[in-house]
Amino acid sequence: MQYSKDVQEMACVKQGTSRGASPIPEEGKWIQSKEIADISGLTHGVGWCAPQQGACKLTLNVKNGIIREALVETLGCSGMTHSAAMAAEILPGKTLLEALNTDLVCDAINTAMRELFLQIAYGRTQSAFSEDGLPIGAGKEDLGKGIRSQVGTMYSTQAKGVRYLEMAEGYITKMALDANDEVIGYEFVKLGVMMEMITQKGVDPATALAKCTSTYGRYNEAVKYINPRKE
């Protein structure tokens, strides 16, 4: 290590007491993190690309500084979905520092990694006060039945009003309107559950569709029903 001449000629003043790093909450414990291996926790981060054309929600489950589980969810950019496939292969097994300095292919995913790193490094994880943290697989459980991301998609214009296209419940097939043409409910299909029934349980598609179709709100009281994608 090199010191400048000015520093070499300075008088020596001893360092006073130092209590080390401030402890942060990690999986039900208070930890003085000094090394990457001291970091554990499950949390989420959101990132966006430079033109803000798309966004990424990244979920990582970190144990002793190593990423053990990754969930990459993207929205709004077709290229980003392919980048997510690569990032999901890249992330598990890497340390947090490696992941932070690895090109995860897409700006939005890289930004999500940066934001998520800050949360983890400062003890702001979802599992901060959960004893022993969350098991590997907790990220997958966030997807719920059908193992499908929860997506909300709405479109509207001043001239023609709103169109509900997809809710957390599923794919919207019909919107219910009252006598004033105001929305009072909708019909939806649980796509993830339906596809599981068809592809894994051998259920007839028409039967699966019927079983996975439901309504919300005052759907049955409507005076008019419209297809939000066609009408």
GUDO-237406 format. One record per residue (C-alpha): residue number from 0; residue in three letters; x, y, z. Coordinates in steps of 0.25 Angstrom, whole numbers, plus 2048, in hexadecimal, padded with zeros to 3 digits. Each point is the difference from the previous one (the first is absolute). Layout:
     n   res    c1    c2    c3
   NUM   ALA     X     Y     Z
...
//
This chain:
     n   res    c1    c2    c3
     0   MET   800   800   800
     1   GLN   805   80E   7FC
     2   TYR   7FF   80C   808
     3   SER   803   80E   7FB
     4   LYS   80B   809   806
     5   ASP   7F6   808   808
     6   VAL   7FA   7F5   807
     7   GLN   80D   7F9   803
     8   GLU   804   80D   807
     9   MET   7F3   801   808
    10   ALA   800   7FE   80F
    11   CYS   7F9   7F3   804
    12   VAL   7F3   800   808
    13   LYS   7FA   7F3   805
    14   GLN   7F2   7FC   7FC
    15   GLY   7F6   801   80B
    16   THR   7F6   7F5   804
    17   SER   7F9   7FA   7F4
    18   ARG   7F3   7F7   802
    19   GLY   801   7FB   7F1
    20   ALA   7F4   7FF   7F6
    21   SER   7F2   804   805
    22   PRO   7F9   7F3   801
    23   ILE   7F5   7FD   7F6
    24   PRO   7F4   7F7   801
    25   GLU   802   7F3   7F8
    26   GLU   7F6   7F4   801
    27   GLY   7FD   803   80F
    28   LYS   80E   803   804
    29   TRP   808   80D   802
    30   ILE   80C   7FF   7F7
    31   GLN   80D   808   7FF
    32   SER   802   7FE   7F1
    33   LYS   80F   801   7FD
    34   GLU   801   7F6   7F4
    35   ILE   7F6   7FC   7F5
    36   ALA   7FF   7F3   807
    37   ASP   7F9   807   80C
    38   ILE   7F4   804   7F7
    39   SER   7F3   7F8   800
    40   GLY   7F2   803   7FC
    41   LEU   7F5   7FF   7F6
    42   THR   7FB   80D   7FA
    43   HIS   7FB   806   7F3
    44   GLY   805   80B   7F7
    45   VAL   7FA   808   7F4
    46   GLY   808   805   7F5
    47   TRP   7FE   808   7F3
    48   CYS   807   802   7F3
    49   ALA   806   80D   7FB
    50   PRO   7F5   803   7F6
    51   GLN   7F6   7FB   80B
    52   GLN   7FA   7F7   7F6
    53   GLY   7FF   7F4   809
    54   ALA   801   7FC   80F
    55   CYS   806   7F4   808
    56   LYS   7FC   7FB   80D
    57   LEU   80B   7F8   806
    58   THR   7FF   7F7   80C
    59   LEU   80D   7F9   806
    60   ASN   801   7F7   80C
    61   VAL   80E   802   806
    62   LYS   807   7F6   80A
    63   ASN   80E   804   805
    64   GLY   802   809   7F5
    65   ILE   7FD   7F7   7F5
    66   ILE   7F3   801   7F7
    67   ARG   7F9   7F2   802
    68   GLU   7F3   804   7F9
    69   ALA   7FC   80A   7F5
    70   LEU   7F3   805   7FA
    71   VAL   800   809   7F4
    72   GLU   7F3   807   7FC
    73   THR   800   80A   7F4
    74   LEU   7F5   809   7FA
    75   GLY   7FF   808   7F4
    76   CYS   80C   7FC   7F7
    77   SER   800   7F3   7F8
    78   GLY   80F   800   800
    79   MET   801   801   80F
    80   THR   7F9   7F2   801
    81   HIS   80B   7F9   7F9
    82   SER   80A   808   808
    83   ALA   7F9   7FB   80D
    84   ALA   802   7F2   7FB
    85   MET   80F   802   800
    86   ALA   800   808   80D
    87   ALA   7F8   7F5   807
    88   GLU   80B   7F6   7FB
    89   ILE   80C   809   804
    90   LEU   7FC   805   80E
    91   PRO   7FF   7F3   809
    92   GLY   80D   7FC   806
    93   LYS   806   80E   7FF
    94   THR   804   809   80C
    95   LEU   7F9   80D   801
    96   LEU   80C   807   7FC
    97   GLU   802   7F7   7F4
    98   ALA   7F1   803   7FC
    99   LEU   801   80F   802
   100   ASN   80C   800   7F6
   101   THR   7FB   7F6   7F6
   102   ASP   7F9   805   7F3
   103   LEU   7F2   7FA   802
   104   VAL   7FD   803   7F1
   105   CYS   7F5   80B   802
   106   ASP   801   80E   806
   107   ALA   7F3   7FE   808
   108   ILE   805   7F3   806
   109   ASN   80E   806   803
   110   THR   7F9   80C   807
   111   ALA   7F7   7F6   808
   112   MET   80C   7F9   805
   113   ARG   806   80D   804
   114   GLU   7F4   804   808
   115   LEU   7FE   7F3   806
   116   PHE   80F   800   804
   117   LEU   7FE   80D   808
   118   GLN   7F4   7FA   808
   119   ILE   808   7F3   803
   120   ALA   80C   807   804
   121   TYR   7F8   80A   80A
   122   GLY   7F8   7F5   806
   123   ARG   7F3   804   7F9
   124   THR   7FC   7F2   7FC
   125   GLN   7F2   7FA   800
   126   SER   806   7F5   809
   127   ALA   808   80A   80A
   128   PHE   7F8   7FB   80C
   129   SER   7FC   7F2   7FC
   130   GLU   808   7F6   808
   131   ASP   809   7F8   7F7
   132   GLY   7FB   808   7F4
   133   LEU   7F7   7FA   7F5
   134   PRO   803   7F2   7FA
   135   ILE   805   7FE   7F2
   136   GLY   7F3   800   7F8
   137   ALA   7F9   80C   806
   138   GLY   802   808   7F4
   139   LYS   7F8   7F6   7F8
   140   GLU   7F5   800   80A
   141   ASP   7FE   80F   7FD
   142   LEU   7FB   7FC   7F2
   143   GLY   7F4   7F8   806
   144   LYS   7F7   7F6   7F9
   145   GLY   804   7FD   7F2
   146   ILE   80E   806   802
   147   ARG   7FD   80D   7F9
   148   SER   804   80E   803
   149   GLN   7F5   809   804
   150   VAL   7FE   80B   7F6
   151   GLY   7F6   80B   7FF
   152   THR   7FE   806   7F2
   153   MET   7F6   80B   7FD
   154   TYR   7FE   809   7F4
   155   SER   7F7   80D   7FF
   156   THR   7FD   80C   7F7
   157   GLN   7F9   80C   803
   158   ALA   7F7   7FE   7F4
   159   LYS   7FC   7F1   804
   160   GLY   804   7FE   80E
   161   VAL   807   7F5   807
   162   ARG   802   7F1   7FC
   163   TYR   804   7F6   80B
   164   LEU   809   7F6   7F9
   165   GLU   807   7F8   80B
   166   MET   7FE   800   80F
   167   ALA   807   7F8   80B
   168   GLU   7F5   7F6   7FF
   169   GLY   803   7FD   7F1
   170   TYR   7FD   804   7F2
   171   ILE   7F3   809   7FE
   172   THR   7F6   7FA   7F6
   173   LYS   7F4   80A   803
   174   MET   7FE   80D   806
   175   ALA   7F2   802   807
   176   LEU   7FA   80E   7FE
   177   ASP   7F3   806   807
   178   ALA   7F6   809   7FA
   179   ASN   80A   80C   801
   180   ASP   80A   7F8   7F8
   181   GLU   809   7FF   80D
   182   VAL   808   7F4   803
   183   ILE   7FA   7F8   80B
   184   GLY   807   7F2   7FF
   185   TYR   807   7F7   7F6
   186   GLU   802   7F2   7FC
   187   PHE   80E   7FA   801
   188   VAL   807   7F3   7FD
   189   LYS   80B   7FA   809
   190   LEU   80A   7FD   7F5
   191   GLY   80B   7FA   808
   192   VAL   7F6   7F6   807
   193   MET   7F9   7FD   7F2
   194   MET   80D   7FD   7F9
   195   GLU   804   7F6   80C
   196   MET   7F3   7F9   7FF
   197   ILE   802   7FE   7F0
   198   THR   80E   7FD   7FF
   199   GLN   803   7F9   80D
   200   LYS   7F3   7FA   804
   201   GLY   7FA   7FC   7F3
   202   VAL   7F3   808   802
   203   ASP   7F8   804   7F3
   204   PRO   803   80E   7FC
   205   ALA   7F1   804   800
   206   THR   7FE   7FA   80E
   207   ALA   80D   807   805
   208   LEU   7FC   80D   7FB
   209   ALA   7F2   7FF   806
   210   LYS   806   7FC   80E
   211   CYS   80A   80B   7FF
   212   THR   7F6   80B   7FC
   213   SER   7FB   809   80B
   214   THR   7FA   80E   803
   215   TYR   803   80C   809
   216   GLY   7F7   80B   805
   217   ARG   7F1   802   7FC
   218   TYR   802   7F8   7F3
   219   ASN   7F3   7FA   800
   220   GLU   7F9   80E   801
   221   ALA   805   805   7F4
   222   VAL   7F8   805   7F4
   223   LYS   80B   7FF   7F6
   224   TYR   80C   7F7   7FF
   225   ILE   80C   804   7F6
   226   ASN   80D   7F9   7FC
   227   PRO   80B   809   804
   228   ARG   809   7FC   7F5
   229   LYS   7F5   801   7F5
   230   GLU   7F6   80A   804
//
